Amino acid sequence: MLKNTTFEKWIGTSLGNYRLEQFIEQSNWGPVFLARTNASSTDYQLRFLIGPANQSSKGHELYLERFQYQASQIATLQHPDILPFIAWLY
């Protein structure tokens, strides 16, 4: 797992329509940031998923396909205790 100071360097970075405002935590999946859209002052939690290191290009392709499938399945879930899945960037 990477050190928190590595992720704190990303504060102020823009990714797509999101600007990283604050580092929140490091989880087993990857870092979580407070982010804000460029178009509004709405706050979001932006979670990075760190993929397996040292993968072949075919392995990376399969990982992305699996991730996109699972993300599309998660995006369809609706429950008061589940936050909506808004977007993914890659």
PLY file of the C-alpha trace (Angstrom):
ply
format ascii 1.0
element vertex 90
property float x
property float y
property float z
element edge 89
property int vertex1
property int vertex2
end_header
0.00 0.00 0.00
1.29 3.48 -0.86
1.88 6.13 1.80
-0.71 8.86 2.37
1.85 11.56 1.58
2.00 10.19 -1.98
-1.72 10.85 -2.43
-1.70 14.24 -0.73
0.50 15.45 -3.60
-2.50 14.92 -5.91
-4.57 17.62 -4.15
-5.40 20.37 -6.66
-5.22 17.99 -9.63
-8.09 18.04 -12.12
-9.34 14.75 -13.57
-12.07 15.12 -16.15
-14.68 17.39 -14.56
-13.41 16.79 -11.03
-10.83 18.68 -8.98
-9.25 16.86 -6.02
-9.77 19.07 -2.97
-8.77 16.91 0.02
-7.29 13.49 0.71
-9.75 11.53 2.90
-8.33 8.05 3.37
-6.37 5.13 1.98
-8.38 1.92 1.74
-7.50 -1.54 0.47
-9.01 -0.57 -2.89
-7.11 2.73 -3.23
-7.15 6.37 -2.12
-10.35 8.37 -1.52
-10.54 12.12 -2.12
-13.06 14.88 -1.60
-13.57 16.23 -5.10
-15.58 19.07 -6.60
-16.87 19.43 -10.14
-15.62 22.27 -12.27
-19.21 23.25 -13.12
-20.59 23.50 -9.55
-19.62 23.54 -5.92
-21.07 20.06 -5.30
-18.78 17.81 -3.26
-18.19 14.17 -4.20
-16.12 11.30 -2.87
-13.78 10.19 -5.62
-12.31 6.72 -5.07
-9.39 5.42 -7.08
-9.20 1.69 -7.66
-5.60 0.57 -7.89
-5.34 -2.31 -10.35
-2.90 -5.18 -10.11
0.71 -4.24 -10.88
2.87 -5.90 -13.54
0.03 -7.18 -15.70
0.37 -8.14 -19.32
-1.57 -6.00 -21.78
-4.09 -8.84 -22.22
-4.44 -9.19 -18.44
-4.98 -5.42 -18.13
-7.62 -5.55 -20.86
-9.46 -8.38 -19.07
-9.23 -6.48 -15.75
-10.80 -3.37 -17.36
-13.57 -5.42 -18.98
-14.39 -7.06 -15.66
-14.29 -3.70 -13.87
-16.61 -2.06 -16.42
-19.07 -4.96 -16.17
-19.12 -4.82 -12.37
-19.42 -1.02 -12.38
-22.41 -1.20 -14.72
-24.05 -3.76 -12.40
-23.40 -1.59 -9.33
-24.72 1.51 -11.10
-28.15 -0.14 -11.40
-28.51 -0.67 -7.62
-30.99 1.61 -5.90
-31.36 1.72 -2.12
-31.53 4.59 0.40
-28.23 3.44 1.97
-26.33 3.21 -1.34
-24.90 6.36 -2.90
-25.32 6.62 -6.67
-22.44 5.66 -8.92
-21.92 8.84 -10.93
-19.01 8.30 -13.31
-15.78 6.47 -13.90
-12.60 7.84 -15.39
-9.84 5.73 -16.86
0 1
1 2
2 3
3 4
4 5
5 6
6 7
7 8
8 9
9 10
10 11
11 12
12 13
13 14
14 15
15 16
16 17
17 18
18 19
19 20
20 21
21 22
22 23
23 24
24 25
25 26
26 27
27 28
28 29
29 30
30 31
31 32
32 33
33 34
34 35
35 36
36 37
37 38
38 39
39 40
40 41
41 42
42 43
43 44
44 45
45 46
46 47
47 48
48 49
49 50
50 51
51 52
52 53
53 54
54 55
55 56
56 57
57 58
58 59
59 60
60 61
61 62
62 63
63 64
64 65
65 66
66 67
67 68
68 69
69 70
70 71
71 72
72 73
73 74
74 75
75 76
76 77
77 78
78 79
79 80
80 81
81 82
82 83
83 84
84 85
85 86
86 87
87 88
88 89
